[in-house]
């Protein structure tokens, strides 16, 4: 700093500091929650592009010849038929060209044509994804209600009989294989006791409701067909409970640990010293502070349920995306495999974005960092 600047500073005070900032950045700077959301959305867009690249590369690294899987060994011996089939499905181009064509179609909502069903992959997914969403959504709803409730009870009854029983049940829930439990539930409740309907999403004699969302329970309620709603709900209960057992055990253990950690904080003891009721302390202070790890586990659990329903769908003949993915993988149906991978990855991405948003809503410290 020169002598002239020093004299000006002593006479007029420190020199003003100017921050050059655009209108959008200035608007976001005054609103930390919106700034937090903008960062997360930008990261989500970059991750979405990365998902398309990884899905395309991994799908093309699958061992096997899609030509032989779709045309058969006899047709593979005909070079003309092989060349025509590869040109029709774009396999005669280099991998970078195939990826660019894949991205171009993806931007226009075109996931390609299934080599197995000979229909657009988007139409196949629009038919099968709602079934899995209905099953996984019901499972995560049951898991959240029972898992959080059991975790709260176990934490508030620490080292008592209820705590020991719930911890033992949660250990069983995370240890029992889901496919074995599905077979056992189907055998006991349908075959032996005949308390639940059989396989499928609805009784064949009743039929499916008019399609609106693809969720049979929701569509039946919208149409006012309560007979179809009852049948769809009856078919949904057992597979949803089977899927939710592992998540219930997981959420019970995480909720118990999170609540016990918060119960030992100073502000909880201060609230009790002020004479606040136990309900106010539990729901306004304890549970809200413990929601961050609970939301994290719930988000990851929902993504796992959506992508891990293959065996349960097979046992209960639930025509969802799991069965579609299995059949596409056995037939080396590359467009269908990539479509399923993008849907599952997109669900994980959307859930993580939602979890990040909930972080910022619940805990202001997160969005101010």
N, C-alpha and C positions, 0 to 999 in steps of 0.2 A: 504494500500500500504506500503511495507517494505522500509527500508532505502536504500537498494541496488537498488530497482526500482526507488526510488526518484533520486539517483545519476545518473542512466542511463537516466532518463527523462531529467534532467538538462543538461547532456552532449550531448545527441543525439536528443533532442526534444521529443515530445509526442510519445508514443508507437503506432505503426500502428494498425488500426482496420481492421479485416478481416471479410468479409461477405461470408458465404458459400451459394452458390446459384447454382442450376443446370443450364444446358444449356437452357432448355425451359423457366425457370423463368427469366434467364438473358435476353433472347431474348424478352420476353414480357415486361420486365422492361424498355427496351429501346424504346418500342412502346406502348404508353399509349392507343391508340385506339384499338389495338389488345388485350391488357390486359383487357380493358373494355368489348370487345366482348366475350372473353373467359369466363369472370365471368358471363355474361348474358346467354351464351349457357349452362354453367354448371347449373345455376339456372333453365333454361328451361327444362333440362333433369330431374331434381328432381321434378319439377312441373308436367311433363308428367307422371312420375310414380305415383304421388299423384292423378292425374286425373283418372288413371285407377282404383285405389283403391276406390276413392269416387264414381265413376260411377258404379262400380260393387256393392258396398254396398247399394247405394240408389236404384238401380234397383231391388235388391232382397228384399228391404223393401217395395216395392209397394204392397198395399193390393190387395188380389185377388188370385185366384188359376189358374196358367197358364194351368194346365191340363184340368180343366173344360172349360177354354176359347178356347182351341184348339181342344179338343175331343168332347165337348158337354156334357150335363148332363146325357144323356143315357149311353155314354161310360164310364163315371166316376164310374158308378156302377159295372163295370167289373174290378176286381183287377188285373187280368192278363194284360189287355190292359193298365191300368194305370202304372203298374210296367214296362212294356215294353217301354212305351213312356218316362217315367222318366229316364230309363237306356239309352235309345237312345240319349237323350239330356243332359245326365250327371247330372241330378237333383237328382240322388240317392246317390250322394257323399256329403260329408260335405262342408260347405262354403269355408274353406281354400283350400280344394282340388279343388273345382270348380274355385277358383280364380287363383290357380297355373296353371290349365289347360287353363284358359282364357288367362293368360299371355304368356304361351307357344305358343298358337295359334296366339296370337297377334304379337309375334316376328317373326312368319312365314307368316304374312299377312293374317291370317285366323281369321275372326270375327265371325265364326259360321255360322249356316244355319238358315235362317228365317223360323219360324214356320208357317208363313202366306203364303209366296210365294214359300216356299220349294226350294229356291235358296240360294247360298252363300250371306251373308249380304254384302260382299265387292262388288259383282256384282250389287246388288240393289243400293248401294250407288254410285257406278260408273255411274249408269244410272240417278239417281235423283239429286245428288249433283251439277253437272254442270249447271242444269237448275236454281237452286237457286243462284249459283255463278254468273251466267249471270245477273239475276235480281238484286241481291244485288250489284254487281259491277257497273252496269249502274246507280243504285240509288246513290251510294256513289260518283261516278264521277260527276253526276249532282249536288249533294249536295256540293261537294268541290268547284266546279266552281262558282255556284250561291251564296253559303253561304259565302265564303271568299270575293267575289266581293261585296256583299251586306254589309258585315261587314265593309269593307274598306270605302265604300261610306258613311255609317252611321257615322263612326268615323271622316272622313274628313269633313262631313257636320253636325257636332255636333250641336244639338238644332235648326236645321233648318227643313224645311218642309220634305226634303228627309229623314232625320234622324227619324222624327216622323212616317212617313209612313212605313219605313222599320222596325222599332221597333214594330209597330202595326201588320204588316204582320208576323214577326217572332213570336209574341205572339200567333197569330192565328195558325201558323204552329205547335207549340208545344202543343196547347190546343185541336185541333180537333182530335177525335179518328180516327185512320187509317182505321179501318174496315168500319166506316160510310162514310168516304171520298171515299173509294174504291167502295162501293155500289153506291154512288152519281155519281162518274166519269163514272162507267160502264153504268148507266142508261142514263146519259146526252149525253156522247160522242158516245156511240154505239147505244142505243135504240132510243133516240130522234133525235139526229143530224146525226147519221150514218157517223161520221167522222173517226172513228177508226174501225179496224176489231174486230171480236168477241173474244171469249175466246180461250185459247190454246196458243201454242208458234208459230204456223205457220198454214197457210191455209191447210185444209185437202186435197184439190184438188191438191196442189203443192207437199206436202210431205216434209219430213225432208231432209236436205243435208247429204252427206256421212259423217258418224261420224269420227271425228279426235280428237277434244277436248271436244265434248259434248255441246259446245256453238254454237247455231244455227247460229248466226250472223257471228262468226269467221269461222265456217266450211263452210258456204255458200260463204264467201269471198275467202277462200282458194281454193274452188272448182270452183270459177268463176261463180257461179250460182247467178246472181244478182237479178233474180226474187224471189228466196228463201230469199236472203238477205233483200230485200225490205219488203217482207211479215213478216219475223222474226222481223225486226226493227219496223214495224208498230204494231205488237202485243206487243212489249217490251215497247213502249214509255209510255203508260198510267199507267200500274202498276209500272213502275220505278219512274214516277213522283209522284204517290201516296205515295210510300214508302219514297221518298226523302223529302217530305214536312216537316216532323218533324225534320229531320236532317238539312235541310236548315235553319229552324228557330233557331235551337240550335247553329249551326256554325255562324250564323249571330250575335247572341248575344255574343258569346265567342270571335269572331274576333273583334267586336267593342270594347269590354272591354280590350282585350289585346293590340290593336293598340292605344287606348287612354292612356293606362298606359305607353307605350313606347314613345309616342309623348311628354310626360312630362319629359323625361330624359334629363340630361345635355348634353350628347353627340349629341343628336338630335339638341338641340339649338346651340351647337358649330358648327355642320355641316352647319346649316343655316347661322351662322355668317361668316363662311368661304366662303360663296357664292355658295355652292353646289346646283345643280338644285333639284327641288322638286321630280323628278322621281328617282334620285340617292338616295336621303334621304329615300324615301318611300320604294324602293325595296331592297336597299343594307343595310339599317340600321333598319328601322322600321319593315318591314315585316319579315325579318330574325329573329329579336329578338322576334317577336310575334308568331313565328311558333311553339314553344314548346307547349304551351297550345292548339293551334289549332290542332296539330298532335295528341295530347292525346285524344281530343274529337272525331276527325275523326276516330281514331283506335277503340275506344269503340263503336262508331256509326256503323261502318262496322260490328263488331261482333253482335251487336243488330239487324241489318238488316238481317244478315244471319240466325239468330235464331228466328226472329220474323215475318217471312213471311207466317205463317200458314194461317191466315185469308185472306190475299191478294191472296195467291195461290189458296185458295178455291173459292174465288169470281171470279177470272179470269181463273179458271181451268188450273192453271200452275202446271204441274206435277213435283214438286220439292221435296226437302227433308222435307219440312214442312208437306206436305200431307202424305208422307211416315211415318213420325214420328207420326202423328195423328192416322193413321190406325194401326200402330204397337202398340200404347198405348192402343187403344180400344180393340185390340185382345190379350193384354198381351204377345206380342211377345218379350220376354226378350232379345234374341240376337240382334234383330233389334233395340230395344230401347237402348241397350248399344252401338251399332255401331253408332247410331245418336248422342248419348251423347259424344262419343269420337271424332267424326268429329267436332261437334260444339265447344267442349272444345279445340281441337287441333287448330281450326281456331283462337279462342281467344288467345291461347298461341303463335301462329305464329305472330299474329298482334302485341301483346305486345312486342315480341322480335324485330320485325321490328321497332316499335316505339322507343324502347330503342336504337337501332342502329342509327336511325335518330337523336335522342337526341345527341349522341356522334359525329355525323357528323356535325350537325348544330352548336352545342355549345361546344367548346373544354373544357370549365370548367367542364362539366359533366363527361367526361372521365378521367380527372385529379384528381378527388376526391378519 
